[in-house]
Amino acid sequence: MFDEVIVWKTSRLARNILDLLQIVNILEKNDVTFKSMTEPYDTSTPTGKLMISMLASIAEFERTTIIENLKMGMVARAKKGLKNGGRMLGYKSVGSGKDSRLVIVPEEAEIVKKVFNMYISGKGYKAIANRLNKEGYKTIKGNLFGITAISNIISNPTYVGKIRFNRYVDYANKRRKGKNEDFILVEGQHEAIITEEVWEKAQEIRDTRAAKYPRTYSGEFPLTGLLVCPVCGHGMVAARTVNTLKGGEKRRIRYYSCGQFRNKGSVACSANSVRADEAEKYVFDRIKEVLLNDRVLKDIVKKLNKNRKDKIKPLEREYVSIERQIESYSIKKNRVFELYEDGTISKEMLNERLLNIEETLSNLANRKAEIKLEIDKNGSDEIPFKTVKRTMEDFEKLISGADKEQRKLFL
């Protein structure tokens, strides 16, 4: 189809030496020559291959150096009390590059103050989110407030006039395993929205509640992830109430409630709670009925395969789309480096653009991993009826003797 590939510089083709050598090797196997306009050498000779390896090594070194300098610049900026990253509720960034500063957005700052005041007055995350949603407030992205959004506000020291940076190392790959205990926390150059007294009180309440109410163990609720809210269609989550009997004995009652309601309050949906014992008994009894009826089981397997196919196909299309977006942003990233090398943009502009691109790539990579996990878990191949029948027969024998965690896994 073509006889020669011509580039302006080797760094325009690849910045990683291994990638470059592999590309050149593939071109040679297909009798396609490779030529650089500004770096004359013959890749078919040992000397030419040595030259291309050296140039590729230099290009990769330059790129790594730029990234390291960018990270060093962000650390230095944080230590000066200046924020790195995008928008947050209550503040906006004015200026560009190294001259950017945080400035209070008054109407958003009132929301932040309201959150802290409600929290220190005794309200929990959900109650605060519910109140804000009822009053028509929205997050910085225009969404309803949820428990996570409120938690992030309460735990963010930026609102008390401090700058925290580098709390997680390589977060996109390691997630919370990459937690950095030696993160930066310094006084910021921006104006605080809340007082030190309010902040300290909020953190004291937060620590007390964290110790008093440990995370609920989901193994006691085998139908979480399976039951959906009949009104909004979101997943039902675990809920508990504790009743005190006349003799003083406390009785814990388990429920399944709408996840939207539990997270965002009554503006998002209603509780639509169902007693866990009753729901689980109904599900297991129905499974036993199905086991005795091949016709019903065949119909369920048919619907199951159709649902799997209908669910997986859109995910596969989204997966391909995300791969294309990642490739596109990777190309954009390289173009930004090229613009900097050509002197078209300044170092400050390079840093700003790279930050935005890296944030987008991180979000895309996270979503890609989620989709792959879902695809791997479900698959698009049809499940044979005989396999289901055999599994269900074993399931009936095992379910009675299984503990709560195993029952959830079986389901």
TORMI-498186 format. One record per residue (C-alpha): residue number from 0; x, y, z. Coordinates in Angstrom, 1 decimal, padded with zeros to 4 digits. Example, Ala and Ser with C-alpha at 12.3 -4.5 7.8 and 13.67 -1.06 7.14 Angstrom:
REM residues 2
KEKOL     k        X        Y        Z
KEKOL     0    012.3   -004.5    007.8
KEKOL     1    013.7   -001.1    007.1
END
This chain:
REM residues 411
KEKOL     k        X        Y        Z
KEKOL     0    000.0    000.0    000.0
KEKOL     1    002.9    002.4    000.7
KEKOL     2    006.7    002.2    000.4
KEKOL     3    008.0    004.7    002.9
KEKOL     4    007.1    006.3    006.2
KEKOL     5    008.4    009.9    006.7
KEKOL     6    008.3    011.8    009.9
KEKOL     7    009.7    015.2    010.9
KEKOL     8    011.4    013.8    014.0
KEKOL     9    011.5    010.3    015.6
KEKOL    10    009.7    011.7    018.7
KEKOL    11    006.7    012.4    016.4
KEKOL    12    006.3    008.7    015.8
KEKOL    13    006.9    007.3    019.3
KEKOL    14    008.4    008.6    022.5
KEKOL    15    009.0    005.1    024.0
KEKOL    16    012.1    003.4    022.7
KEKOL    17    010.6    000.0    022.7
KEKOL    18    007.5    001.2    020.7
KEKOL    19    009.7    002.9    018.2
KEKOL    20    012.0   -000.1    017.6
KEKOL    21    008.9   -002.4    017.3
KEKOL    22    007.3    000.0    014.7
KEKOL    23    010.5    000.2    012.7
KEKOL    24    010.9   -003.6    012.8
KEKOL    25    007.3   -004.1    011.5
KEKOL    26    008.0   -001.6    008.7
KEKOL    27    011.2   -003.5    007.7
KEKOL    28    009.4   -006.9    007.6
KEKOL    29    006.9   -005.4    005.2
KEKOL    30    009.6   -003.8    003.0
KEKOL    31    008.7   -000.3    004.1
KEKOL    32    011.5    002.2    004.7
KEKOL    33    011.5    004.7    007.6
KEKOL    34    013.0    008.2    007.3
KEKOL    35    013.3    011.2    009.6
KEKOL    36    013.5    014.6    007.8
KEKOL    37    015.6    016.2    010.5
KEKOL    38    017.7    013.2    011.6
KEKOL    39    019.3    011.5    008.6
KEKOL    40    020.2    007.9    009.1
KEKOL    41    019.6    004.6    007.4
KEKOL    42    017.6    002.2    009.6
KEKOL    43    018.6   -000.8    007.5
KEKOL    44    022.2   -000.5    008.7
KEKOL    45    023.6   -001.3    012.2
KEKOL    46    024.8    002.3    012.6
KEKOL    47    021.4    003.6    011.6
KEKOL    48    019.7    001.3    014.1
KEKOL    49    022.1    002.5    016.8
KEKOL    50    021.3    006.1    016.0
KEKOL    51    017.6    005.6    016.1
KEKOL    52    017.9    003.8    019.4
KEKOL    53    019.9    006.7    020.9
KEKOL    54    017.5    009.4    019.5
KEKOL    55    014.5    007.4    020.9
KEKOL    56    016.2    007.1    024.3
KEKOL    57    016.7    010.9    024.3
KEKOL    58    013.1    011.6    023.4
KEKOL    59    011.9    009.2    026.1
KEKOL    60    014.2    010.8    028.6
KEKOL    61    012.9    014.3    027.7
KEKOL    62    009.3    013.2    028.1
KEKOL    63    010.0    011.5    031.4
KEKOL    64    011.9    014.7    032.6
KEKOL    65    008.9    016.9    031.6
KEKOL    66    006.5    014.7    033.5
KEKOL    67    008.8    014.7    036.6
KEKOL    68    009.2    018.5    036.3
KEKOL    69    005.4    018.8    036.1
KEKOL    70    005.0    016.7    039.3
KEKOL    71    007.7    018.7    041.0
KEKOL    72    006.0    021.9    040.0
KEKOL    73    002.7    020.7    041.4
KEKOL    74    004.4    019.7    044.7
KEKOL    75    006.2    023.1    044.9
KEKOL    76    002.9    024.9    044.1
KEKOL    77    001.1    022.9    046.9
KEKOL    78    003.8    023.8    049.4
KEKOL    79    003.3    027.4    048.6
KEKOL    80   -000.3    027.1    049.5
KEKOL    81   -001.7    027.0    046.0
KEKOL    82   -004.3    024.5    044.8
KEKOL    83   -003.7    022.0    042.0
KEKOL    84   -006.6    020.5    040.0
KEKOL    85   -010.1    021.5    038.9
KEKOL    86   -013.1    023.3    040.2
KEKOL    87   -014.6    022.7    043.7
KEKOL    88   -017.7    023.9    045.3
KEKOL    89   -017.2    027.3    047.0
KEKOL    90   -014.2    028.4    045.0
KEKOL    91   -013.2    029.2    041.4
KEKOL    92   -009.7    029.6    040.0
KEKOL    93   -008.7    033.0    038.5
KEKOL    94   -005.7    033.6    036.4
KEKOL    95   -003.8    030.9    034.5
KEKOL    96   -000.8    028.7    035.0
KEKOL    97    001.4    029.5    038.0
KEKOL    98   -000.5    032.8    038.5
KEKOL    99   -003.9    031.0    039.2
KEKOL   100   -005.4    031.6    042.6
KEKOL   101   -008.5    030.4    044.4
KEKOL   102   -011.3    032.9    044.9
KEKOL   103   -014.5    032.4    046.9
KEKOL   104   -017.8    032.1    045.0
KEKOL   105   -020.2    033.7    047.5
KEKOL   106   -023.4    031.8    046.6
KEKOL   107   -021.5    028.5    046.6
KEKOL   108   -019.7    029.4    049.8
KEKOL   109   -023.1    029.7    051.5
KEKOL   110   -023.8    026.1    050.6
KEKOL   111   -020.5    025.0    052.2
KEKOL   112   -021.2    026.9    055.4
KEKOL   113   -024.7    025.4    055.5
KEKOL   114   -023.3    021.9    055.2
KEKOL   115   -020.8    022.4    058.1
KEKOL   116   -023.3    024.2    060.3
KEKOL   117   -025.9    021.3    059.9
KEKOL   118   -023.1    018.7    060.5
KEKOL   119   -021.9    020.2    063.8
KEKOL   120   -025.5    020.7    064.9
KEKOL   121   -025.9    016.9    064.8
KEKOL   122   -027.2    016.1    061.3
KEKOL   123   -025.7    013.2    059.4
KEKOL   124   -024.6    013.1    055.8
KEKOL   125   -027.9    011.8    054.4
KEKOL   126   -030.0    014.3    056.4
KEKOL   127   -027.8    017.1    055.1
KEKOL   128   -028.0    015.9    051.5
KEKOL   129   -031.8    015.5    051.8
KEKOL   130   -032.1    019.0    053.1
KEKOL   131   -030.0    020.6    050.3
KEKOL   132   -031.8    018.6    047.6
KEKOL   133   -035.2    019.7    049.0
KEKOL   134   -034.0    023.3    048.9
KEKOL   135   -033.0    023.0    045.3
KEKOL   136   -029.2    023.2    045.7
KEKOL   137   -026.9    021.3    043.3
KEKOL   138   -023.3    020.0    043.3
KEKOL   139   -020.6    021.7    041.2
KEKOL   140   -021.6    019.3    038.4
KEKOL   141   -025.3    020.1    038.6
KEKOL   142   -026.3    016.9    040.3
KEKOL   143   -028.2    016.1    043.5
KEKOL   144   -026.2    016.0    046.6
KEKOL   145   -025.4    012.5    048.0
KEKOL   146   -023.7    011.1    051.0
KEKOL   147   -020.3    011.0    049.3
KEKOL   148   -020.5    014.6    048.2
KEKOL   149   -021.3    015.7    051.7
KEKOL   150   -018.5    013.6    053.2
KEKOL   151   -016.0    015.1    050.7
KEKOL   152   -017.0    018.6    051.8
KEKOL   153   -016.7    017.8    055.5
KEKOL   154   -013.2    016.2    055.1
KEKOL   155   -011.8    018.9    052.7
KEKOL   156   -009.3    021.2    054.5
KEKOL   157   -009.4    023.7    051.6
KEKOL   158   -012.5    025.2    053.2
KEKOL   159   -010.6    026.1    056.4
KEKOL   160   -007.8    027.8    054.4
KEKOL   161   -005.4    024.9    054.0
KEKOL   162   -004.0    023.0    051.0
KEKOL   163   -003.8    019.2    051.0
KEKOL   164   -001.9    017.5    048.1
KEKOL   165   -000.5    014.1    047.2
KEKOL   166   -002.8    012.2    049.5
KEKOL   167   -002.8    009.3    047.1
KEKOL   168    000.1    008.1    044.9
KEKOL   169   -000.8    006.7    041.5
KEKOL   170   -004.4    006.7    042.5
KEKOL   171   -005.7    005.7    039.0
KEKOL   172   -003.9    002.3    039.2
KEKOL   173   -003.6    001.6    042.9
KEKOL   174   -006.8    003.2    044.2
KEKOL   175   -006.8    003.4    048.0
KEKOL   176   -003.8    001.0    048.2
KEKOL   177   -001.8    004.0    047.0
KEKOL   178   -002.6    006.1    050.0
KEKOL   179    000.3    008.3    051.0
KEKOL   180    000.7    008.9    054.7
KEKOL   181    003.3    011.7    054.1
KEKOL   182    001.0    014.0    052.1
KEKOL   183    001.3    017.8    052.0
KEKOL   184   -000.9    019.9    054.3
KEKOL   185    000.0    023.6    054.5
KEKOL   186   -001.7    026.9    055.0
KEKOL   187   -003.2    028.1    051.7
KEKOL   188   -003.0    031.5    050.1
KEKOL   189   -006.7    031.6    049.7
KEKOL   190   -009.4    032.9    052.0
KEKOL   191   -011.1    030.3    054.2
KEKOL   192   -014.9    029.8    054.0
KEKOL   193   -015.3    028.3    057.5
KEKOL   194   -013.5    029.1    060.8
KEKOL   195   -010.9    026.9    062.4
KEKOL   196   -013.3    026.3    065.3
KEKOL   197   -016.1    024.9    063.0
KEKOL   198   -013.5    022.7    061.2
KEKOL   199   -012.1    021.2    064.4
KEKOL   200   -015.5    020.5    065.7
KEKOL   201   -016.6    018.9    062.5
KEKOL   202   -013.5    016.6    062.4
KEKOL   203   -014.1    015.6    066.0
KEKOL   204   -017.7    014.6    065.3
KEKOL   205   -016.5    012.8    062.1
KEKOL   206   -013.9    010.8    064.0
KEKOL   207   -016.3    009.9    066.8
KEKOL   208   -019.0    008.7    064.4
KEKOL   209   -016.4    006.6    062.4
KEKOL   210   -015.5    004.8    065.6
KEKOL   211   -019.0    004.4    066.8
KEKOL   212   -020.6    003.3    063.5
KEKOL   213   -018.2    000.9    061.7
KEKOL   214   -019.0   -000.2    058.1
KEKOL   215   -022.0   -002.6    057.8
KEKOL   216   -021.0   -006.1    056.8
KEKOL   217   -022.9   -006.8    053.5
KEKOL   218   -022.7   -010.6    053.9
KEKOL   219   -025.9   -010.4    056.0
KEKOL   220   -027.9   -009.1    053.0
KEKOL   221   -027.6   -011.7    050.2
KEKOL   222   -030.1   -009.8    047.9
KEKOL   223   -028.1   -006.6    047.7
KEKOL   224   -027.1   -006.1    044.1
KEKOL   225   -030.1   -008.1    043.0
KEKOL   226   -033.2   -006.3    044.3
KEKOL   227   -034.1   -003.0    042.5
KEKOL   228   -036.3   -000.2    043.6
KEKOL   229   -039.8   -000.6    042.1
KEKOL   230   -040.1    003.2    041.6
KEKOL   231   -036.7    004.5    040.3
KEKOL   232   -035.0    001.2    039.3
KEKOL   233   -031.9    001.8    041.4
KEKOL   234   -030.4   -001.0    043.5
KEKOL   235   -031.8   -001.7    047.0
KEKOL   236   -029.2   -001.4    049.8
KEKOL   237   -029.0   -002.8    053.3
KEKOL   238   -030.8   -000.9    056.1
KEKOL   239   -031.3   -001.7    059.8
KEKOL   240   -033.5   -000.4    062.6
KEKOL   241   -033.2   -001.2    066.3
KEKOL   242   -036.4   -001.6    068.3
KEKOL   243   -036.4   -001.6    072.1
KEKOL   244   -038.9   -004.1    073.6
KEKOL   245   -040.8   -003.6    076.8
KEKOL   246   -038.3   -005.6    078.8
KEKOL   247   -035.4   -003.4    077.6
KEKOL   248   -034.2   -006.0    075.1
KEKOL   249   -033.1   -004.5    071.7
KEKOL   250   -034.2   -006.2    068.5
KEKOL   251   -032.5   -005.5    065.2
KEKOL   252   -034.7   -005.6    062.1
KEKOL   253   -033.1   -005.8    058.7
KEKOL   254   -034.6   -004.1    055.6
KEKOL   255   -033.8   -003.5    051.9
KEKOL   256   -034.3    000.2    051.0
KEKOL   257   -033.9    002.2    047.8
KEKOL   258   -030.2    003.2    047.3
KEKOL   259   -031.1    006.6    045.9
KEKOL   260   -033.2    007.4    048.9
KEKOL   261   -030.5    006.2    051.3
KEKOL   262   -027.9    008.3    049.5
KEKOL   263   -029.7    011.4    048.4
KEKOL   264   -032.9    011.6    050.4
KEKOL   265   -036.6    011.9    049.6
KEKOL   266   -036.1    014.2    046.7
KEKOL   267   -034.4    011.4    044.7
KEKOL   268   -036.9    008.7    045.7
KEKOL   269   -038.8    007.1    048.6
KEKOL   270   -037.5    004.4    050.9
KEKOL   271   -039.7    001.7    049.5
KEKOL   272   -038.4   -000.6    052.2
KEKOL   273   -039.1   -004.3    052.4
KEKOL   274   -038.3   -006.6    055.4
KEKOL   275   -035.2   -008.6    054.6
KEKOL   276   -036.4   -011.8    056.2
KEKOL   277   -039.6   -011.7    054.1
KEKOL   278   -037.8   -010.9    050.9
KEKOL   279   -035.2   -013.5    051.3
KEKOL   280   -037.7   -016.2    052.3
KEKOL   281   -039.8   -015.4    049.2
KEKOL   282   -036.8   -015.5    046.9
KEKOL   283   -035.5   -018.8    048.2
KEKOL   284   -039.0   -020.4    048.1
KEKOL   285   -039.5   -019.3    044.5
KEKOL   286   -036.1   -020.8    043.6
KEKOL   287   -037.2   -024.1    045.0
KEKOL   288   -040.4   -024.0    043.0
KEKOL   289   -038.4   -023.3    039.8
KEKOL   290   -036.2   -026.3    040.5
KEKOL   291   -039.2   -028.6    040.2
KEKOL   292   -040.4   -027.2    036.9
KEKOL   293   -038.3   -027.6    033.8
KEKOL   294   -040.6   -025.5    031.6
KEKOL   295   -040.3   -022.5    033.9
KEKOL   296   -036.6   -023.0    034.3
KEKOL   297   -036.1   -023.2    030.5
KEKOL   298   -038.1   -019.9    030.1
KEKOL   299   -035.9   -018.3    032.8
KEKOL   300   -032.7   -019.5    031.1
KEKOL   301   -034.0   -018.1    027.8
KEKOL   302   -034.7   -014.7    029.4
KEKOL   303   -031.4   -014.8    031.3
KEKOL   304   -029.5   -015.3    028.1
KEKOL   305   -031.4   -012.5    026.4
KEKOL   306   -030.9   -010.1    029.3
KEKOL   307   -027.2   -011.0    029.4
KEKOL   308   -026.9   -010.3    025.6
KEKOL   309   -028.9   -007.0    025.9
KEKOL   310   -026.8   -005.9    028.8
KEKOL   311   -023.4   -006.9    027.5
KEKOL   312   -023.7   -005.6    023.9
KEKOL   313   -024.0   -001.9    025.0
KEKOL   314   -021.2   -002.4    027.4
KEKOL   315   -019.0   -003.8    024.7
KEKOL   316   -019.8   -000.9    022.5
KEKOL   317   -019.0    001.6    025.3
KEKOL   318   -015.8   -000.3    025.9
KEKOL   319   -014.7    000.1    022.3
KEKOL   320   -015.7    003.8    022.4
KEKOL   321   -013.6    004.4    025.6
KEKOL   322   -010.6    002.7    024.0
KEKOL   323   -010.9    005.1    021.1
KEKOL   324   -011.2    008.1    023.4
KEKOL   325   -008.2    007.0    025.4
KEKOL   326   -006.2    006.6    022.1
KEKOL   327   -007.4    010.1    021.1
KEKOL   328   -006.4    011.7    024.3
KEKOL   329   -003.1    010.0    024.3
KEKOL   330   -002.5    011.5    020.8
KEKOL   331   -003.6    014.9    022.2
KEKOL   332   -001.1    014.5    025.0
KEKOL   333    001.7    013.9    022.5
KEKOL   334    000.6    016.9    020.5
KEKOL   335    000.8    019.1    023.6
KEKOL   336    004.4    017.9    024.1
KEKOL   337    005.1    018.7    020.4
KEKOL   338    003.7    022.2    020.8
KEKOL   339    005.9    022.8    023.8
KEKOL   340    009.0    021.5    022.0
KEKOL   341    008.3    023.7    019.1
KEKOL   342    007.9    026.7    021.3
KEKOL   343    004.2    027.2    020.4
KEKOL   344    003.0    027.1    024.0
KEKOL   345    004.6    028.0    027.4
KEKOL   346    005.6    025.6    030.1
KEKOL   347    002.7    026.9    032.2
KEKOL   348    000.2    026.2    029.4
KEKOL   349    001.8    022.7    029.0
KEKOL   350    001.3    021.9    032.6
KEKOL   351   -002.3    023.1    032.5
KEKOL   352   -003.2    021.1    029.4
KEKOL   353   -001.5    018.0    030.7
KEKOL   354   -003.4    018.2    034.0
KEKOL   355   -006.7    018.3    032.2
KEKOL   356   -005.7    015.4    029.8
KEKOL   357   -004.4    013.2    032.6
KEKOL   358   -007.6    013.7    034.7
KEKOL   359   -009.7    012.7    031.6
KEKOL   360   -007.5    009.7    030.9
KEKOL   361   -007.7    008.6    034.5
KEKOL   362   -011.6    008.8    034.5
KEKOL   363   -011.7    006.9    031.2
KEKOL   364   -009.3    004.2    032.5
KEKOL   365   -011.5    003.8    035.6
KEKOL   366   -014.7    003.4    033.6
KEKOL   367   -012.9    001.0    031.2
KEKOL   368   -011.9   -001.2    034.2
KEKOL   369   -015.5   -001.2    035.5
KEKOL   370   -016.9   -002.2    032.2
KEKOL   371   -014.3   -005.0    031.7
KEKOL   372   -015.1   -006.4    035.1
KEKOL   373   -018.9   -006.4    034.2
KEKOL   374   -018.2   -008.0    030.9
KEKOL   375   -015.9   -010.7    032.4
KEKOL   376   -018.5   -011.4    035.1
KEKOL   377   -021.4   -011.8    032.7
KEKOL   378   -020.0   -012.7    029.3
KEKOL   379   -022.1   -012.8    026.1
KEKOL   380   -022.1   -016.6    025.5
KEKOL   381   -025.3   -018.4    026.1
KEKOL   382   -025.7   -020.5    029.2
KEKOL   383   -026.8   -024.1    028.4
KEKOL   384   -030.0   -025.2    030.1
KEKOL   385   -028.4   -028.5    031.3
KEKOL   386   -025.7   -026.5    033.1
KEKOL   387   -028.2   -024.3    034.9
KEKOL   388   -030.4   -027.3    035.8
KEKOL   389   -027.4   -029.2    037.3
KEKOL   390   -026.2   -026.1    039.2
KEKOL   391   -029.7   -025.4    040.6
KEKOL   392   -030.0   -028.9    041.9
KEKOL   393   -026.7   -028.5    043.7
KEKOL   394   -027.8   -025.1    044.8
KEKOL   395   -030.9   -026.5    046.5
KEKOL   396   -028.8   -028.9    048.5
KEKOL   397   -026.2   -026.3    049.5
KEKOL   398   -028.3   -023.3    050.3
KEKOL   399   -029.8   -024.7    053.5
KEKOL   400   -026.3   -025.3    055.0
KEKOL   401   -024.6   -022.2    053.6
KEKOL   402   -023.7   -019.2    055.8
KEKOL   403   -024.9   -015.7    054.9
KEKOL   404   -021.9   -014.8    052.9
KEKOL   405   -022.0   -018.0    050.8
KEKOL   406   -025.7   -017.5    050.1
KEKOL   407   -025.0   -014.0    048.7
KEKOL   408   -022.3   -015.5    046.5
KEKOL   409   -024.6   -018.3    045.3
KEKOL   410   -027.3   -015.8    044.3
END
